[in-house]
Amino acid sequence: MSDIPMATKSLALADELRPIVSLVVDGLTSEHSRRAYGRALTDFLTWYDAEGRPGLSKALVQRYKVKLQGDGLAPASINQRLSAIRKLAQEAADNALLDPHLAAGIGRVQGVRNGGRRAGNWLTKEQAQDVLNAPDVSTLKGLRDRAILAVLLGCGLRRSEVAALTVEHVQQREARWCIVDLLGKRNKVRTVPMPSWCKTAIDAWTQAAGITEGRLFRAIGKGGAVNGDSMTAQAIADVVKEYAPRGTAAHDLRRTWAKLAYAGGARLDQISLALGHESLETTAVYLGLDLDLSDAACDHLGLKLEYIQGGLL
């Protein structure tokens, strides 16, 4: 280590870390993760400045964790922020801005244990139908918004996936319409079946807007005409906010899709595949499933023991 005073090092580190934030964010594949990590690191460096830039260390990050807990943040939010800071420390070490031993110590800062499972937010079937019917389809914007809501409620996509959809994604497979080769989180590719009413909503929008290729959903200007060749994930979220019950997020429509499909008899593994989940446990959380001992899975096996002369074999 050099003989630069620690206070001087801290000041330099704070300034040099800001460009490293871009390296951390750009290394993520998910648009949602990029936004979340960007906000988390901006908030952390703002706090770091306010604390007088005391030097990046394990003890400092632990102190920040306590601060976040005191602010009342949920465990999942705190853990996401800590994950972002760990990546920042590792990237800083890789760029010779932080001692590797300090980075390793920050990497060992434990997250906050989640003592329970937060209840998801789902719409009832009636509420979902009301949302789907809400846009004014006598306007171009209404046709677009109905198609967006149809994809969210009919296919269970993430808002970033809806924003990235192209006309070419919508294809027929085995005599039914699907969203084919959709690139989701962690670069996982999947195909998602589409209900006929969703395809009808898409066709009504694309025909009215004259869209034959490229991005499926596009911005509409104040004059009511298509203005641009795409939409952002935030714009998709704003469409949901406009029509859904207060407090409903775009991701809640994804949960609603899963819950309505399961209630209608869809198999859990097929729901999980369509959602792009890596495990059935994640899908179960989406559905809000709990163990039901009064109607256990083992009661539906259809097996029994054979009886011979009044006794068991």
Secondary structure per residue as TSV (DSSP state, phi and psi in degrees):
chain	resnum	aa	ss	phi	psi
A	1	M	-	360.0	151.0
A	2	S	-	-80.7	175.7
A	3	D	-	-92.5	15.0
A	4	I	-	-66.0	131.6
A	5	P	-	-55.3	146.6
A	6	M	H	-58.3	-39.0
A	7	A	H	-61.5	-41.8
A	8	T	H	-65.7	-40.0
A	9	K	H	-61.3	-41.6
A	10	S	H	-63.7	-42.8
A	11	L	H	-62.5	-45.3
A	12	A	H	-64.4	-41.3
A	13	L	H	-61.1	-43.8
A	14	A	H	-60.0	-40.9
A	15	D	H	-71.2	-37.6
A	16	E	H	-78.1	-22.5
A	17	L	H	-70.6	-27.5
A	18	R	H	-60.4	-43.9
A	19	P	H	-65.6	-26.9
A	20	I	H	-67.0	-27.3
A	21	V	H	-56.3	-40.9
A	22	S	H	-63.0	-38.1
A	23	L	H	-64.4	-40.0
A	24	V	H	-65.2	-49.4
A	25	V	H	-66.1	-43.1
A	26	D	H	-67.3	-20.1
A	27	G	T	-81.3	-3.0
A	28	L	-	-95.0	144.3
A	29	T	S	-90.6	-27.1
A	30	S	-	-87.8	131.7
A	31	E	H	-62.4	-38.8
A	32	H	H	-61.8	-44.2
A	33	S	H	-65.3	-38.4
A	34	R	H	-61.3	-43.6
A	35	R	H	-64.2	-45.9
A	36	A	H	-65.3	-44.7
A	37	Y	H	-68.4	-37.0
A	38	G	H	-61.1	-45.9
A	39	R	H	-64.7	-42.3
A	40	A	H	-61.3	-43.7
A	41	L	H	-75.2	-33.2
A	42	T	H	-63.5	-44.4
A	43	D	H	-63.4	-40.6
A	44	F	H	-65.2	-45.0
A	45	L	H	-69.4	-30.3
A	46	T	H	-64.2	-44.5
A	47	W	H	-63.8	-41.1
A	48	Y	H	-59.9	-42.2
A	49	D	H	-62.3	-45.0
A	50	A	H	-64.8	-27.6
A	51	E	T	-81.5	-0.9
A	52	G	T	87.7	16.6
A	53	R	-	51.9	66.1
A	54	P	-	-77.4	-1.4
A	55	G	-	105.5	131.8
A	56	L	-	-79.2	124.6
A	57	S	-	-157.2	170.9
A	58	K	H	-61.5	-42.4
A	59	A	H	-62.8	-38.4
A	60	L	H	-66.3	-42.8
A	61	V	H	-67.2	-36.2
A	62	Q	H	-63.9	-37.8
A	63	R	H	-65.2	-37.7
A	64	Y	H	-66.7	-37.4
A	65	K	H	-61.3	-43.4
A	66	V	H	-62.1	-39.2
A	67	K	H	-61.9	-44.0
A	68	L	H	-64.1	-39.2
A	69	Q	H	-63.8	-39.8
A	70	G	H	-65.5	-27.4
A	71	D	T	-76.7	-7.2
A	72	G	T	84.2	17.8
A	73	L	-	-68.9	147.9
A	74	A	-	-67.8	150.5
A	75	P	H	-52.6	-41.1
A	76	A	H	-62.7	-38.6
A	77	S	H	-68.2	-41.5
A	78	I	H	-64.2	-44.4
A	79	N	H	-64.9	-34.6
A	80	Q	H	-65.9	-40.8
A	81	R	H	-66.7	-39.5
A	82	L	H	-65.6	-38.4
A	83	S	H	-61.3	-40.8
A	84	A	H	-63.5	-41.3
A	85	I	H	-67.6	-38.3
A	86	R	H	-60.0	-43.7
A	87	K	H	-65.6	-37.6
A	88	L	H	-62.1	-44.9
A	89	A	H	-63.8	-42.1
A	90	Q	H	-65.9	-41.3
A	91	E	H	-66.0	-37.8
A	92	A	H	-64.5	-40.2
A	93	A	H	-65.4	-40.5
A	94	D	H	-64.1	-24.7
A	95	N	T	-102.2	18.6
A	96	A	T	60.9	28.9
A	97	L	S	-101.4	-10.6
A	98	L	S	-144.8	138.7
A	99	D	-	-58.3	129.5
A	100	P	H	-55.8	-30.7
A	101	H	H	-68.2	-38.2
A	102	L	H	-66.2	-41.9
A	103	A	H	-62.5	-40.8
A	104	A	H	-64.1	-38.6
A	105	G	H	-64.4	-42.0
A	106	I	H	-63.5	-35.8
A	107	G	H	-64.8	-19.6
A	108	R	T	-93.6	1.8
A	109	V	-	-66.2	120.4
A	110	Q	-	-78.1	147.9
A	111	G	-	-75.9	-179.5
A	112	V	-	-93.1	130.6
A	113	R	-	-71.0	132.8
A	114	N	-	-88.0	111.2
A	115	G	-	-75.6	-5.5
A	116	G	S	-164.6	-172.4
A	117	R	-	-115.3	125.0
A	118	R	-	-69.5	138.9
A	119	A	-	-69.3	135.8
A	120	G	-	-77.1	172.2
A	121	N	-	-114.9	114.0
A	122	W	-	-122.6	152.2
A	123	L	-	-93.6	148.9
A	124	T	-	-72.2	168.2
A	125	K	H	-59.5	-40.4
A	126	E	H	-66.7	-41.6
A	127	Q	H	-64.7	-42.4
A	128	A	H	-61.7	-40.2
A	129	Q	H	-65.4	-39.5
A	130	D	H	-63.1	-41.4
A	131	V	H	-62.4	-43.9
A	132	L	H	-63.2	-34.0
A	133	N	H	-87.9	-6.4
A	134	A	-	-69.5	-39.1
A	135	P	S	-63.4	148.0
A	136	D	-	-83.2	100.6
A	137	V	T	-80.4	7.1
A	138	S	T	-82.3	-6.5
A	139	T	S	-115.3	158.7
A	140	L	H	-65.5	-40.0
A	141	K	H	-62.5	-41.6
A	142	G	H	-63.2	-39.3
A	143	L	H	-64.7	-41.3
A	144	R	H	-64.7	-47.3
A	145	D	H	-64.0	-39.4
A	146	R	H	-63.2	-39.3
A	147	A	H	-65.4	-39.6
A	148	I	H	-62.4	-47.8
A	149	L	H	-63.9	-35.3
A	150	A	H	-64.6	-40.2
A	151	V	H	-68.2	-40.7
A	152	L	H	-65.3	-45.7
A	153	L	H	-84.3	-23.9
A	154	G	H	-96.6	-18.2
A	155	C	H	-127.2	-12.7
A	156	G	-	70.4	32.1
A	157	L	-	-81.0	157.8
A	158	R	-	-75.8	157.0
A	159	R	H	-63.4	-34.9
A	160	S	H	-66.6	-34.2
A	161	E	H	-70.3	-37.4
A	162	V	H	-63.9	-43.2
A	163	A	H	-62.9	-30.6
A	164	A	H	-89.4	-5.4
A	165	L	-	-61.5	141.9
A	166	T	B	-120.5	164.5
A	167	V	G	-58.2	-35.9
A	168	E	G	-68.5	-20.7
A	169	H	G	-67.2	-28.3
A	170	V	E	-87.0	107.3
A	171	Q	E	-139.3	165.3
A	172	Q	E	-92.4	136.7
A	173	R	E	-138.6	124.0
A	174	E	T	52.2	47.7
A	175	A	T	66.2	21.4
A	176	R	E	-141.1	154.9
A	177	W	E	-79.4	140.0
A	178	C	E	-142.0	162.7
A	179	I	E	-96.9	111.5
A	180	V	E	-101.0	138.5
A	181	D	E	54.9	48.4
A	182	L	E	-77.6	128.3
A	183	L	E	-91.8	115.7
A	184	G	-	-110.2	-154.8
A	185	K	G	-62.1	147.1
A	186	R	G	55.0	30.5
A	187	N	G	59.7	27.5
A	188	K	-	-81.1	133.1
A	189	V	E	-103.3	134.3
A	190	R	E	-146.0	163.7
A	191	T	E	-115.8	132.4
A	192	V	E	-118.6	119.1
A	193	P	E	-63.0	150.3
A	194	M	-	-124.2	132.6
A	195	P	-	-69.1	153.9
A	196	S	H	-60.6	-35.3
A	197	W	H	-68.5	-26.6
A	198	C	H	-70.0	-44.1
A	199	K	H	-62.4	-38.0
A	200	T	H	-61.2	-43.2
A	201	A	H	-64.7	-40.5
A	202	I	H	-64.5	-44.9
A	203	D	H	-62.5	-40.5
A	204	A	H	-62.0	-39.3
A	205	W	H	-70.7	-50.0
A	206	T	H	-66.6	-36.4
A	207	Q	H	-67.1	-42.5
A	208	A	H	-67.9	-33.8
A	209	A	H	-89.7	-8.6
A	210	G	T	70.5	31.3
A	211	I	-	-93.9	121.8
A	212	T	-	-121.9	-11.5
A	213	E	S	-158.9	168.3
A	214	G	S	80.5	-158.7
A	215	R	B	-58.1	137.1
A	216	L	S	-74.2	-41.8
A	217	F	S	-111.8	134.9
A	218	R	-	-137.3	157.2
A	219	A	-	-67.4	150.3
A	220	I	B	-122.0	129.4
A	221	G	-	-76.8	176.5
A	222	K	T	-63.0	-24.5
A	223	G	T	-79.2	-4.2
A	224	G	S	90.5	7.1
A	225	A	S	-107.6	159.1
A	226	V	B	-60.2	131.9
A	227	N	-	-135.4	87.0
A	228	G	S	119.5	175.9
A	229	D	S	-119.5	17.1
A	230	S	-	-165.7	176.5
A	231	M	-	-136.2	152.6
A	232	T	-	-88.4	164.3
A	233	A	H	-61.8	-34.5
A	234	Q	H	-67.0	-35.8
A	235	A	H	-64.9	-36.0
A	236	I	H	-63.7	-42.5
A	237	A	H	-62.9	-36.7
A	238	D	H	-66.2	-33.7
A	239	V	H	-63.2	-44.2
A	240	V	H	-61.7	-44.5
A	241	K	H	-60.2	-32.8
A	242	E	H	-68.4	-33.8
A	243	Y	H	-112.9	-25.0
A	244	A	S	-83.9	162.5
A	245	P	-	-56.8	150.9
A	246	R	T	-54.6	134.8
A	247	G	T	89.4	-1.3
A	248	T	-	-86.7	127.1
A	249	A	-	-100.6	164.7
A	250	A	H	-58.2	-37.8
A	251	H	H	-66.7	-25.0
A	252	D	H	-67.0	-28.3
A	253	L	H	-70.9	-31.4
A	254	R	H	-65.2	-43.8
A	255	R	H	-63.7	-39.7
A	256	T	H	-62.4	-42.8
A	257	W	H	-55.1	-48.1
A	258	A	H	-62.9	-43.4
A	259	K	H	-70.1	-41.5
A	260	L	H	-67.0	-38.3
A	261	A	H	-63.5	-43.1
A	262	Y	H	-67.0	-42.1
A	263	A	H	-63.8	-28.1
A	264	G	T	-84.5	0.0
A	265	G	T	106.1	4.2
A	266	A	-	-66.7	145.1
A	267	R	-	-73.0	143.5
A	268	L	H	-60.6	-38.7
A	269	D	H	-67.8	-34.4
A	270	Q	H	-71.4	-36.2
A	271	I	H	-63.0	-44.2
A	272	S	H	-62.9	-42.5
A	273	L	H	-64.1	-42.8
A	274	A	H	-65.8	-35.7
A	275	L	H	-75.2	-20.8
A	276	G	T	80.5	25.7
A	277	H	-	-78.0	150.0
A	278	E	S	-85.4	-16.7
A	279	S	-	-146.4	153.7
A	280	L	H	-68.5	-24.3
A	281	E	H	-63.1	-41.6
A	282	T	H	-62.1	-42.3
A	283	T	H	-63.9	-39.4
A	284	A	H	-60.9	-36.3
A	285	V	H	-64.3	-41.5
A	286	Y	H	-58.1	-37.4
A	287	L	H	-84.7	-10.5
A	288	G	T	68.7	34.1
A	289	L	-	-79.6	139.3
A	290	D	-	-130.1	159.4
A	291	L	-	-66.2	126.6
A	292	D	-	-112.2	101.5
A	293	L	G	-75.3	-17.9
A	294	S	G	-79.9	-19.4
A	295	D	G	-143.0	64.9
A	296	A	-	-73.5	156.7
A	297	A	G	-60.3	-34.5
A	298	C	G	-67.0	-16.7
A	299	D	G	-74.2	-9.1
A	300	H	G	-111.7	16.1
A	301	L	S	-75.8	-30.3
A	302	G	-	77.3	18.6
A	303	L	-	-104.3	159.8
A	304	K	-	-158.4	165.3
A	305	L	-	-90.2	146.8
A	306	E	-	-82.9	140.6
A	307	Y	E	-107.6	136.1
A	308	I	E	-131.8	122.4
A	309	Q	T	51.2	47.9
A	310	G	T	79.3	1.6
A	311	G	E	-132.9	169.5
A	312	L	E	-81.1	148.5
A	313	L	-	-65.6	360.0
